[in-house]
Amino acid sequence: MKGTSVFLDQIASRRAAALVMDGVLEDVLIDPPDDGPLCPGAICRGTVERPMKGLGGVFVRLHSGKGFLRAPKGLREGQSVLVQVTGYAEHGKAVPLTQKLLFKSKYAIVTPGSPGLNLSRQIRDEEARIGLRALAEEIMAGSDFGLILRSQAEGVAESETTEDIAEMRALAEQIAASESGDPELLLDGPDAHALAWREWGEPDEIVTEPGCFEAHGVLDDLARSNARDVVLPGGGSVAIEPTRALVAVDVNTGAATSPATGLKANLETARLLPRLLRLRGLGGQITVDFAPLPKKDRRQVEQALRGAFRHDPVETALVGWTPLGHFEAQRKRERLPHDPAVLEALQ
């Protein structure tokens, strides 16, 4: 099946969205359970607690637990502060927060505290850039907030872009005026369906019928991608096992032991790894135990990794090789690992 399809359905009674490109399941978004943590993008009013020496930040009391604000400036204990959730917390740790609020929609991002008008570099048509800048200046006139026009704004009807910017500006102004008071959730993070609409561009088709995941094979593809051992195209396999400290990735070549077979399996893993991590919702520290390969081949494998992660929507820092020959990466926790209810639904 050629083209791009977006499927909107439910898994374990929670909203879920799937992105399929040319017949390959590329991404899946699943809402956390009702009693789960705050979603990235949520904006809260919190209360600053006593600074913690040696941690480089302060804890912030939220309406539901605590968050950690790194490198704060000019804050005092007991002060109300507006913060935004930047990701999911590691097990047993506070929710990561930032004071740099972003009101992000499909076509625009309003940035309180960061004035100025900016356009995505991916908008290369000069005439389009001039028109969009003029539109942005008109809508943001009189505001101290900044604005970033995203690449998806190019070629869109002016009325849609205007409505999008105006809505984000009004929301930002409303929340910016709500800094004082007790801890409270002011804006929840986007659910799976809203995030798919915002981030997945203009697909060739959008399927919303209940049960479309099962009818179109999404559940089967997701189950195969979440198996403990994923078979590689060349015959080897890769095992991905999340632990409390890190995500371990092990590349196996099976019965074949030649250097050429090992290099082939390693390159296939490098190209598949971002997709497999996305489909499992994994982040944090990633440690890859590649099949044995001489040091002269490491550069080729690393280039394949960097090429694959360059197009991955989840921010990932590729750190490099360890003395033991493993490759390490640090991945932002934008997704939650699949919990037992989701995994049971894939059986």
C-alpha positions, 0 to 999 in steps of 0.5 A: 500500500503506497502513500501515508495513512493515519489510523485513529482508534483505541488500545486498552480503552485509551486513545491511540494513533498509528502512522503507516507509510508505504505499508510500514508501521512507522509510529504509534502514539498511545495515551497514558492511563487515566491515573498516569503521569502528566503528559509532555506539554502540560502547563501547570502553576506550581509552588517553588520549594526549598532549593536543593544544593548540588542538584542544580535546580529546585523541586516544584510542588504541583497539583499532583506530586512534584516536579524538578525545575533545572537551573532556575533563576530568581526564584524564591521558596513559596513563589508561584511559578508557571511551568511546562512538563518536558517529558515523562519522569524516570522511575521514582523521580520528579517530573521534568519541568521548564519555565520556557512555555511553548504553545504549540499547534499545527502551524504555529508556536507562540513563545511567551518570554521569547519575543520575535517572529521566526519562520521554519527554515524548511519554508524556502519559497521567498514569496511564501516567507514574505506573505507568512511574515506579514500575516504573523506581524498582523496577528501578533501586533501589540503582543510581547510574545514571540511566534514561530511559524512551522513548515506546515504553514506553507501552502495552507489557506490564510484563514486556517493559519490566522485562526491557528495563530490567534487561538494559540495567542489567546490561550497563551495570554490567558495562562500567562495571566494565571501565575498567582494561586495554588498549584493547578493544572492549567492546560493538559498535554495533547492526547494521541489523536491531537498529537497525530493531527499536530505532528504528522502533516497531511496524510493521504488518508485518515481512518477513524472507524472504531476497530480500524487498528485490527481491520488494517493490521496495525495491531499485528504490526505493533505486536511483531515490533514489540516482540522480544526478538525482532527478525532482521531482513538479513536473517539475524535478530535484535533483542530490545529489553528495557531495564530500570537503569537503561534500555539494552539492545543486543544484536545477534547473527544466529548461526552465521559468524562471519565478519560480513554477516555481523556488519550486515546485521549491525547496519540493519539494526542501526537503520531500524533502531529509531523506529523500534524504539518509537513503536515501544515508547522507549527513552532514557539511556540506550546501550547497544551491544552490536555483533562483533565487528572490527574497529575499522567498521565502527565508523560505518555503523555510526554513520548509519545510526546518525543517518537513521536518527536524523529523521527521528522526531524524538530528540536523541543524543548519540554519545559514542562507543564505550571501552567495552565496544558498546554504543550509547545514546540518550533519548528524550522520554517523550513517550511512555513504555507500553504498560501491561494493559497495552501489551495484553491488548497486543496478544 
